[in-house]
């Protein structure tokens, strides 16, 4: 095969943004099960909506729903985080639940932190207390 001429000198890797507050947009959502297969969850893919960071890495945020074997404390924690997330992104919900198909396109202004995951620095969404 002949030499394929393409510019491989540029950096095409997405990168985490510095810790701080950003405009965010939910890009996609995948519904499924957690790794232990004990509860349903949604994997939410969030992008930083800021022209200063066009190559910002996607933020993966997991909404884990209460499972049959969860303790009362675990259920309260999961419901607290879910409510905080839905309120932050202004997602319509009712007492009986919400439609995960409503998530893509929703926006929020929120704080991102950095953490190491599997040897790489990633951004993590900080959920504020629900008002």
N, C-alpha and C positions, 0 to 999 in steps of 0.2 A: 504494500500500500504506500502511496506517495505521502510526502509530508503534508499535513493539513495545516494551512496557515490561518491561525486565529490569534487574537491578542490575549494571551494568558498572563500578561504582566500585571494586570489590574487585580485589585482585591474584590472579589465577588461575594465574600462572606457577609451575612447579616451580623450585626453586633448589638449587644445590649446598650441601652442609653444610660447616662449617669442617673444616680438617684435623684428624684425630684417629682414635681407635679406635671402631668401631661394630659393632653386631649387624647382620648382613646376611642377606638371603634371596634366593635365585635365583628370579626371577619367571617367566622364560621363556627359551627357547633356540631359535635359528633356525639350522639347518645350511645351508651353501651353499659358495660359492667366494670367494676373496679378490678384491680389486679388479682385480688383474692377471690373474686367472683362471689362476694357476699352482699353486694348492694349495687343498685343502679347508679349511674353517674353520667354527667355530660362533660365532655372535654370542650372548653371554650377557647377559641383562638382569637387573640386580641392584638390589634396593631396600634402603634403610636401614630397619631394623626397630626404630624408636625413636619413641615417642609425642611426644617433644620436637620432632621434625622430620617432621610429617605430610605436608608438601609437598616432601620431599627429591626431587631429580631422579633419574631412573633412571640407573644407571651401566652403560655399555655396555663389556663386556670381550670381547675377541676371542681365542678359542683357535684358533691357526693350526697346522695339522698339516704335517709334512714333505712337501715336493713332490719330484717327480722331478729337478728342476734344482737343488735345495738342496745346498750344500756340507756337508761333515761338521760344520763349526762351526755352520752354520745349523740342521741337524738336532738337534744337541746342545742348542742354545739353545731351540728349540721344544719339545723333549721335557722339558727342565728346567722351563720355564714351565708346561707342561701338568701335569707331576707335582706341582709346587707348588700349582697351582690345585685339582687333585683331592684332594690331602691336606688342604688348608685347609678345603674344604667337605665333607670326609668322604664323598666319592663313591666307591662301590665300583668297583674296576677289577681287571683281571687283566693278566698279562704281554702278552696279545694285544690288549688295548684296554678300552674301556668303552662304555656305552650312553648317548648324549647325552639320551635321554628320561628318565634317572634324575636329571638336574640340577635341574629345577624343584622347589622346596620345600626344597632343601638349604640349610643355614645355616652361618654362620661368624662369628667375631669377628675383625675385621681392620682394618688401618690404611687410611684414605683420604687421599689428597693432593689438591691442586687444581692444575689446569693450564689454560692457555688453548687452546681449540680453535675455529677458525673465528670468532674474535672473541668467544667466550663462555667464561666460566669453568665448568669441569666438574670432577667428581670422578674420580679414577683409583684403582684398586685396587692396593695395594702387596702383592706376593706375598712372604711370608717364605721363607727357605731351608727346604727339605724336611728333616725330621729323619730 
